[in-house]
Amino acid sequence: MNFLLSPGAGSIKGDIRVPGDKSMSHRSIMLGSLAEGVTKVDGFLEGDDALATLNAFKSMGVNIQGPDNGRVVIEGVGLHGLKAPKDQLYIGNSGTTIRLLSGLMAGQSFDVTMAGDESLNKRPMGRVATPLKLMGVEVETAENGRPPLTIKGGTKPQAIHYDLPMASAQVKSCVLLAGLYADGVTSVTEPAPTRDHTERMLRGFGCEVDVQGDTVRLQGGQTLKACEIDVPADISSSAFFMVAASIADDAEIVLRHVGINPTRTGVIDILKLMGGDIEVFNEREVGGEPVADIRVRSANLKGIDIPEALVPLAIDEFPVLFIAASCAEGVTRLTGAEELRVKESDRIQAMADGLVPMGIKAEPTEDGIVIEGGVMGADVDRVSVDACHDHRIAMAFAVASIKAQCEIEVVGCDNVATSFPTFASLATEVGIKLQVVE
């Protein structure tokens, strides 16, 4: 699937709600499956990544009804009620699924092998294999620590303290979830704050989780109790429309029921530092997660040095923030973001490779990028961008078309369905001139 985008969207306006949060959708299935009783989920993201998690637990004997318009009903089997799947688990493109499942599989009595698509099978799994091995779990990976990933069952994980070598919510969650099956207290210290959906949702299922500063502690052997979950709209998906409204000449977009977990709001903070006109209102709490409506209007963005403290809080939003930087006056510098090089693609290089042919000065560095704002596509009629089968690269360049003076073809957009299956329709609804070409 490719995107074909005509230049100059002009007015960007709308009052929309994007699909449910991907991180929370994953975790609702995982914890609901391991709880005792029936868990009901509303707002579940019906994208390929979250469905990969849902299908994995179905393969292990969990009765799951739905999704039906975001409604999922899960009949939990308890911590020790999963059954061995008949085949290896196919995870598709979902790094969250394979890394979090690794922790849960560490406590099972059976072996599990997990593999994904071409993109996932290039991503590093040593970062979860290392702490699991320290917990006494037998883990096997393919060459260079890549999937397929095999977790050998039958060994009770040992409680450990683990200092994360990188800021990663996936690795933190893997260790904590394995700790559910260990005797004693498992703890993790992180070098910078990362999203805390796992900790919050564990509490929602009745599990005691202690957070002191940058350290999270979990007592093993606790029982999860079924609950009801209302998944807010995904702030990562909302970010594309925040940038779209910020860079358009005549824009006002209201985004409804957006999750504003403080470990995820870096995109708002960065856009505000660049001069963005963003109003967060109607704040409330839903199921232990903060939620709000967000209004974004046109703004004259300025280039900034992005504070490194905000990098982990906006790690998934940088592709579209690079578009904001390309439309800003002056230079934007990003450092401390080497994690972007091992996402679904090398997002630093992939974005630079798309921006430079459009006349934007974008210089990758080892841990970031330097972007000088300018006019996109002033000297070309058409540019073809390789999205590298990375959903966020594809959607970022769709947003770029708002200010581009050339036609943009984005090749390899198939994985947009992993996180935002309704992106194309919502984008055209607000005014982006997008065609989907099969």
Beta strands, then each sheet from edge to edge (+ up, - down):
strand 1: 2-5
strand 2: 11-16
strand 3: 36-42
strand 4: 63-68
strand 5: 71-77
strand 6: 89-90
strand 7: 112-115
strand 8: 139-141
strand 9: 149-151
strand 10: 161-163
strand 11: 185-189
strand 12: 209-212
strand 13: 215-219
strand 14: 228-230
strand 15: 250-259
strand 16: 277-286
strand 17: 289-297
strand 18: 331-334
strand 19: 361-365
strand 20: 368-372
strand 21: 382-386
strand 22: 407-411
strand 23: 434-437
sheet 1: 21+ 22+ 1- 23+
sheet 2: 2+ 15+ 17- 16+
sheet 3: 4+ 5- 3+ 14+
sheet 4: 6+ 7+ 9- 8+
sheet 5: 10+ 11+ 13- 12+
sheet 6: 18+ 20- 19+
end
